[in-house]
Amino acid sequence: MLCDVHHHFLPEEYVEAWKASGTIPPGLQPPKWTLEADLAFTQRHSIATTILSLSAPGLTPFPPHLQVPFARKVNTLAASIAASHPHRYGFFATLPLSPGGSVPLSTTISELSHALDNLSADGVTLFTSYDSHYLGHDFFRPLWEELDARSAVVFIHPSSPPSPPPAAVGVPPPIIDFPHETTRAAVSLITSNVIRDFPNVKIILSHGGGTLPFVANRIANLGADAGVLPPGKTADEFLAEAKRFYFDLALTAFPGAMELVVGFAGRERVLYGSDYPFCREGTVGRQRENLRGVEFGGEEVMKTLFPGLMGRKEGG
């Protein structure tokens, strides 16, 4: 049974508002998405279960007065898809979030509670940074406390860096920068002791954890040598916390990269992700072929992460 934990949906109203905001990166256009096309895609690629999420930039391009109602609209739509296809779909809730003060954190937590308690969300999506604050910043600590109390699943998706570099290398910045942003967010969660202090939260890093599996030993050892890790945190402890994340294989299931991720994290911490519809079908198909014979997290891991979703499947 294949569960796709990195799979996006793009409601038409959301796409139109995103276009109107003028924040779509040059060279990138959101693909058209429909539920019918999505179902056909999952059937072609033998994906039994899909967890829908909103991709970057989430709600950040929208003015404050639109973020909260848009979050509710997106979450209600995702919940309706999951309810009408209970054996095929789950979803990660979208949260309005702004350390800059435009959205009170109490409002964020209220939407979190509504999504988990009333809409049966399977977790929440957080982006790597908001208003130049990475997820380990003290602003987010009450949110992590709530997520920990609920033993929630958090899907971390990269967003554009606080100061995006120019597209000087000939490709849109997100194609290169997103993996680095995931790494920065992960390191901020380790060095701020969020990972240590909130052990009940189960965090999925996108795209094989960005560059974390490749640079974790470098950061751990140089950080310890330079005395820049938190007081008392050793290189070994840094690495142990880095391996507590889950890692999806979206745009990572290629020779060399996927072996690195599985070797670093262990197969029980590695999950399948397609990154549909941003990742085109030919690239998805090549990665599916590459994964033949590769062992990674299976049904038991899915039951641990998504008991509600897996219970619905078994009940059907």
Kinemage of the C-alpha trace (Angstrom):
@kinemage 1
@onewidth
@group {chain A} dominant
@subgroup {mainchain}
@vectorlist {calphas} color= white
{ca met a 1} P 0.000 0.000 0.000
{ca leu a 2} L 1.494 3.321 -1.079
{ca cys a 3} L 0.574 6.491 0.831
{ca asp a 4} L 1.499 9.820 -0.745
{ca val a 5} L 2.221 12.337 2.024
{ca his a 6} L 3.448 15.131 -0.277
{ca his a 7} L 0.576 15.818 -2.633
{ca his a 8} L -0.921 19.234 -3.296
{ca phe a 9} L -4.315 20.527 -4.266
{ca leu a 10} L -4.955 23.941 -5.766
{ca pro a 11} L -8.522 25.189 -5.348
{ca glu a 12} L -9.419 27.525 -8.190
{ca glu a 13} L -10.377 30.383 -5.874
{ca tyr a 14} L -7.008 30.099 -4.119
{ca val a 15} L -5.076 30.135 -7.404
{ca glu a 16} L -6.918 33.223 -8.622
{ca ala a 17} L -6.163 35.049 -5.376
{ca trp a 18} L -2.511 33.987 -5.570
{ca lys a 19} L -2.230 35.313 -9.121
{ca ala a 20} L -3.862 38.570 -8.089
{ca ser a 21} L -1.299 38.998 -5.307
{ca gly a 22} L 1.521 39.239 -7.853
{ca thr a 23} L 3.792 36.952 -5.818
{ca ile a 24} L 4.136 33.973 -8.157
{ca pro a 25} L 7.896 33.513 -8.813
{ca pro a 26} L 9.017 34.377 -12.352
{ca gly a 27} L 9.069 31.324 -14.580
{ca leu a 28} L 6.681 29.333 -12.402
{ca gln a 29} L 2.957 29.062 -12.998
{ca pro a 30} L 0.594 27.031 -10.826
{ca pro a 31} L -0.630 23.925 -12.641
{ca lys a 32} L -4.318 23.318 -13.125
{ca trp a 33} L -5.750 20.921 -10.553
{ca thr a 34} L -9.055 19.058 -10.459
{ca leu a 35} L -10.192 16.247 -8.222
{ca glu a 36} L -11.018 14.091 -11.248
{ca ala a 37} L -7.503 14.461 -12.650
{ca asp a 38} L -6.056 13.815 -9.214
{ca leu a 39} L -7.967 10.568 -8.788
{ca ala a 40} L -6.869 9.418 -12.238
{ca phe a 41} L -3.241 10.255 -11.424
{ca thr a 42} L -3.270 8.238 -8.212
{ca gln a 43} L -4.794 5.265 -10.012
{ca arg a 44} L -2.157 5.348 -12.749
{ca his a 45} L 0.625 5.334 -10.176
{ca ser a 46} L -0.930 2.800 -7.778
{ca ile a 47} L -1.189 5.314 -4.940
{ca ala a 48} L -3.702 3.940 -2.482
{ca thr a 49} L -3.944 6.914 -0.131
{ca thr a 50} L -3.228 10.593 -0.632
{ca ile a 51} L -2.832 13.325 1.969
{ca leu a 52} L -3.681 16.677 0.425
{ca ser a 53} L -1.918 19.891 1.386
{ca leu a 54} L -1.642 23.444 0.173
{ca ser a 55} L 1.794 24.184 -1.264
{ca ala a 56} L 3.943 27.276 -0.851
{ca pro a 57} L 3.338 30.128 -0.478
{ca gly a 58} L 0.291 29.062 1.496
{ca leu a 59} L -1.596 32.095 2.744
{ca thr a 60} L 1.388 34.423 3.124
{ca pro a 61} L 0.707 36.538 -0.013
{ca phe a 62} L -2.755 37.468 1.218
{ca pro a 63} L -3.615 40.488 3.369
{ca pro a 64} L -4.538 39.731 6.994
{ca his a 65} L -8.267 40.104 6.461
{ca leu a 66} L -8.165 37.291 3.868
{ca gln a 67} L -5.826 34.820 5.563
{ca val a 68} L -8.236 33.577 8.212
{ca pro a 69} L -11.305 33.066 5.963
{ca phe a 70} L -9.134 31.521 3.245
{ca ala a 71} L -7.703 29.027 5.728
{ca arg a 72} L -11.225 28.014 6.707
{ca lys a 73} L -12.302 27.696 3.055
{ca val a 74} L -9.289 25.594 2.087
{ca asn a 75} L -9.620 23.339 5.115
{ca thr a 76} L -13.355 22.875 4.649
{ca leu a 77} L -12.838 21.929 1.003
{ca ala a 78} L -10.084 19.459 1.864
{ca ala a 79} L -12.270 17.938 4.567
{ca ser a 80} L -15.153 17.536 2.114
{ca ile a 81} L -12.865 15.708 -0.342
{ca ala a 82} L -11.654 13.412 2.425
{ca ala a 83} L -15.213 12.803 3.621
{ca ser a 84} L -16.465 11.938 0.133
{ca his a 85} L -13.467 9.655 -0.546
{ca pro a 86} L -12.636 8.345 2.948
{ca his a 87} L -10.483 5.472 1.697
{ca arg a 88} L -8.504 7.610 -0.733
{ca tyr a 89} L -7.852 11.002 0.854
{ca gly a 90} L -6.757 12.681 4.040
{ca phe a 91} L -5.428 16.213 4.447
{ca phe a 92} L -3.032 18.480 6.282
{ca ala a 93} L -4.737 21.635 7.495
{ca thr a 94} L -3.631 25.092 6.408
{ca leu a 95} L -3.082 27.629 9.194
{ca pro a 96} L -3.134 31.440 9.116
{ca leu a 97} L 0.154 32.442 10.703
{ca ser a 98} L 2.066 35.705 10.940
{ca pro a 99} L 4.775 36.561 13.491
{ca gly a 100} L 4.526 40.118 12.173
{ca gly a 101} L 1.320 40.473 14.142
{ca ser a 102} L -1.261 40.587 11.368
{ca val a 103} L -2.771 37.301 12.588
{ca pro a 104} L -2.818 36.698 16.369
{ca leu a 105} L -1.335 33.357 17.371
{ca ser a 106} L -4.541 32.632 19.280
{ca thr a 107} L -6.344 32.732 15.920
{ca thr a 108} L -3.834 30.274 14.476
{ca ile a 109} L -4.370 27.873 17.365
{ca ser a 110} L -8.142 28.273 17.064
{ca glu a 111} L -8.009 27.203 13.398
{ca leu a 112} L -5.721 24.318 14.358
{ca ser a 113} L -8.266 23.126 16.919
{ca his a 114} L -11.143 23.459 14.468
{ca ala a 115} L -9.287 21.524 11.777
{ca leu a 116} L -8.252 18.666 14.059
{ca asp a 117} L -11.382 18.452 16.205
{ca asn a 118} L -14.168 19.290 13.751
{ca leu a 119} L -12.735 18.530 10.308
{ca ser a 120} L -10.683 15.427 11.222
{ca ala a 121} L -7.485 16.771 9.660
{ca asp a 122} L -4.612 14.286 9.662
{ca gly a 123} L -2.090 16.951 10.641
{ca val a 124} L -1.107 20.481 9.704
{ca thr a 125} L 1.157 22.132 7.166
{ca leu a 126} L 3.754 24.629 8.331
{ca phe a 127} L 6.092 26.497 6.031
{ca thr a 128} L 9.781 26.877 6.727
{ca ser a 129} L 9.578 30.555 7.649
{ca tyr a 130} L 7.051 33.315 8.194
{ca asp a 131} L 7.915 37.019 8.166
{ca ser a 132} L 11.649 36.165 8.249
{ca his a 133} L 11.173 33.912 11.312
{ca tyr a 134} L 12.140 30.248 11.026
{ca leu a 135} L 10.053 27.706 12.908
{ca gly a 136} L 12.377 27.484 15.910
{ca his a 137} L 11.763 31.153 16.787
{ca asp a 138} L 10.264 31.802 20.223
{ca phe a 139} L 7.131 33.251 18.606
{ca phe a 140} L 6.060 29.765 17.538
{ca arg a 141} L 6.624 28.093 20.906
{ca pro a 142} L 2.965 28.247 22.073
{ca leu a 143} L 1.984 26.632 18.776
{ca trp a 144} L 4.501 23.829 19.297
{ca glu a 145} L 3.141 23.362 22.822
{ca glu a 146} L -0.362 22.877 21.423
{ca leu a 147} L 0.868 20.540 18.690
{ca asp a 148} L 2.808 18.512 21.249
{ca ala a 149} L -0.203 18.234 23.543
{ca arg a 150} L -2.139 16.794 20.616
{ca ser a 151} L 0.689 14.504 19.395
{ca ala a 152} L 0.063 16.105 16.023
{ca val a 153} L 1.707 15.424 12.677
{ca val a 154} L 3.351 18.490 11.127
{ca phe a 155} L 4.220 18.534 7.432
{ca ile a 156} L 6.931 21.139 6.847
{ca his a 157} L 7.004 22.502 3.328
{ca pro a 158} L 9.645 24.942 2.086
{ca ser a 159} L 8.811 28.482 1.129
{ca ser a 160} L 10.914 31.220 -0.400
{ca pro a 161} L 13.751 32.475 1.811
{ca pro a 162} L 13.276 35.740 3.697
{ca ser a 163} L 15.612 37.495 1.235
{ca pro a 164} L 15.286 35.593 -2.049
{ca pro a 165} L 18.399 35.750 -4.231
{ca pro a 166} L 18.077 36.788 -7.872
{ca ala a 167} L 17.522 34.137 -10.516
{ca ala a 168} L 21.114 34.615 -11.621
{ca val a 169} L 21.811 30.981 -12.437
{ca gly a 170} L 19.109 30.669 -15.060
{ca val a 171} L 16.386 28.845 -13.097
{ca pro a 172} L 13.700 30.178 -10.748
{ca pro a 173} L 15.050 30.486 -7.186
{ca pro a 174} L 12.614 27.959 -5.602
{ca ile a 175} L 14.077 25.130 -7.701
{ca ile a 176} L 17.413 25.597 -5.926
{ca asp a 177} L 16.470 27.335 -2.689
{ca phe a 178} L 13.650 25.159 -1.377
{ca pro a 179} L 15.915 22.303 -0.169
{ca his a 180} L 18.146 24.813 1.632
{ca glu a 181} L 15.139 26.406 3.323
{ca thr a 182} L 13.993 23.020 4.616
{ca thr a 183} L 17.464 22.485 6.074
{ca arg a 184} L 17.477 25.898 7.759
{ca ala a 185} L 14.072 25.265 9.310
{ca ala a 186} L 15.123 21.821 10.547
{ca val a 187} L 18.315 23.190 12.088
{ca ser a 188} L 16.365 25.998 13.758
{ca leu a 189} L 14.080 23.392 15.353
{ca ile a 190} L 17.087 21.493 16.690
{ca thr a 191} L 19.120 24.454 17.928
{ca ser a 192} L 16.078 26.068 19.576
{ca asn a 193} L 15.401 22.765 21.392
{ca val a 194} L 11.922 22.444 19.894
{ca ile a 195} L 12.725 18.861 18.907
{ca arg a 196} L 13.967 18.092 22.426
{ca asp a 197} L 11.174 19.857 24.295
{ca phe a 198} L 8.190 18.683 22.230
{ca pro a 199} L 8.846 14.996 21.578
{ca asn a 200} L 5.228 14.099 20.829
{ca val a 201} L 5.091 16.115 17.611
{ca lys a 202} L 5.804 14.021 14.521
{ca ile a 203} L 7.456 16.202 11.878
{ca ile a 204} L 7.733 15.334 8.178
{ca leu a 205} L 10.391 17.207 6.202
{ca ser a 206} L 9.754 17.697 2.496
{ca his a 207} L 12.028 16.632 -0.347
{ca gly a 208} L 14.190 14.222 1.606
{ca gly a 209} L 14.818 16.799 4.303
{ca gly a 210} L 16.402 19.213 1.854
{ca thr a 211} L 20.157 18.977 2.350
{ca leu a 212} L 19.949 17.868 5.997
{ca pro a 213} L 21.043 14.238 5.449
{ca phe a 214} L 24.113 15.513 3.590
{ca val a 215} L 25.173 18.328 5.942
{ca ala a 216} L 23.936 17.140 9.367
{ca asn a 217} L 27.303 15.718 10.413
{ca arg a 218} L 29.066 18.874 9.259
{ca ile a 219} L 26.694 21.124 11.219
{ca ala a 220} L 26.799 18.914 14.316
{ca asn a 221} L 30.569 18.659 14.531
{ca leu a 222} L 31.514 22.174 13.432
{ca gly a 223} L 28.750 23.583 15.616
{ca ala a 224} L 30.038 21.699 18.648
{ca asp a 225} L 33.654 22.641 17.928
{ca ala a 226} L 32.740 26.324 17.583
{ca gly a 227} L 30.560 26.284 20.686
{ca val a 228} L 27.493 27.523 18.840
{ca leu a 229} L 25.153 24.638 19.663
{ca pro a 230} L 22.789 25.171 22.611
{ca pro a 231} L 24.448 24.765 26.025
{ca gly a 232} L 24.992 21.096 26.768
{ca lys a 233} L 24.014 19.842 23.295
{ca thr a 234} L 26.718 17.616 21.854
{ca ala a 235} L 27.333 16.743 18.229
{ca asp a 236} L 25.880 13.287 18.861
{ca glu a 237} L 22.744 14.780 20.402
{ca phe a 238} L 22.327 17.121 17.446
{ca leu a 239} L 22.514 14.147 15.082
{ca ala a 240} L 20.097 12.094 17.173
{ca glu a 241} L 17.549 14.906 17.018
{ca ala a 242} L 18.099 15.327 13.275
{ca lys a 243} L 17.136 11.683 12.854
{ca arg a 244} L 13.850 12.137 14.712
{ca phe a 245} L 12.289 13.807 11.697
{ca tyr a 246} L 10.407 11.864 9.042
{ca phe a 247} L 11.596 12.456 5.480
{ca asp a 248} L 9.440 12.318 2.360
{ca leu a 249} L 10.985 11.316 -0.959
{ca ala a 250} L 9.293 13.911 -3.172
{ca leu a 251} L 11.765 14.934 -5.898
{ca thr a 252} L 14.404 12.886 -4.060
{ca ala a 253} L 13.842 9.354 -5.374
{ca phe a 254} L 16.847 9.465 -7.674
{ca pro a 255} L 20.014 7.336 -7.544
{ca gly a 256} L 22.362 8.578 -4.853
{ca ala a 257} L 19.899 10.903 -3.164
{ca met a 258} L 17.373 8.308 -2.023
{ca glu a 259} L 20.077 5.957 -0.706
{ca leu a 260} L 21.532 8.869 1.267
{ca val a 261} L 18.177 9.694 2.862
{ca val a 262} L 17.352 6.083 3.753
{ca gly a 263} L 20.867 5.513 5.080
{ca phe a 264} L 20.721 8.626 7.241
{ca ala a 265} L 17.198 8.329 8.619
{ca gly a 266} L 16.486 4.601 8.509
{ca arg a 267} L 13.740 3.191 6.329
{ca glu a 268} L 11.021 3.538 9.000
{ca arg a 269} L 11.478 7.309 8.901
{ca val a 270} L 11.226 7.606 5.118
{ca leu a 271} L 7.867 8.182 3.401
{ca tyr a 272} L 6.668 8.376 -0.171
{ca gly a 273} L 5.795 11.734 -1.722
{ca ser a 274} L 4.992 12.647 -5.326
{ca asp a 275} L 4.778 16.478 -5.157
{ca tyr a 276} L 1.889 16.269 -7.635
{ca pro a 277} L 0.819 18.372 -9.511
{ca phe a 278} L 3.922 20.590 -9.372
{ca cys a 279} L 6.085 17.588 -10.209
{ca arg a 280} L 5.019 16.497 -13.669
{ca glu a 281} L 3.892 12.974 -14.332
{ca gly a 282} L 6.959 11.824 -16.248
{ca thr a 283} L 9.223 12.787 -13.358
{ca val a 284} L 6.879 11.111 -10.881
{ca gly a 285} L 6.942 7.936 -12.972
{ca arg a 286} L 10.734 7.850 -13.134
{ca gln a 287} L 10.953 8.158 -9.369
{ca arg a 288} L 8.396 5.393 -8.873
{ca glu a 289} L 10.559 3.132 -11.040
{ca asn a 290} L 13.640 4.084 -9.032
{ca leu a 291} L 11.889 3.041 -5.834
{ca arg a 292} L 11.295 -0.528 -6.943
{ca gly a 293} L 13.014 -2.732 -4.407
{ca val a 294} L 13.792 0.175 -2.046
{ca glu a 295} L 12.408 -0.375 1.449
{ca phe a 296} L 10.893 2.582 3.282
{ca gly a 297} L 8.123 3.278 5.769
{ca gly a 298} L 5.138 1.019 5.182
{ca glu a 299} L 1.703 0.384 6.602
{ca glu a 300} L 2.753 0.192 10.252
{ca val a 301} L 4.415 3.598 10.010
{ca met a 302} L 1.268 5.002 8.394
{ca lys a 303} L -0.820 3.645 11.271
{ca thr a 304} L 1.469 5.406 13.738
{ca leu a 305} L 1.313 8.722 11.922
{ca phe a 306} L -2.263 8.677 10.642
{ca pro a 307} L -4.428 6.425 12.833
{ca gly a 308} L -7.654 8.154 11.811
{ca leu a 309} L -7.015 7.849 8.096
{ca met a 310} L -5.828 4.260 8.332
{ca gly a 311} L -8.787 3.395 10.531
{ca arg a 312} L -11.162 4.701 7.867
{ca lys a 313} L -9.441 2.553 5.257
{ca glu a 314} L -9.649 -0.572 7.385
{ca gly a 315} L -13.255 0.171 8.259
{ca gly a 316} L -14.143 0.283 4.569
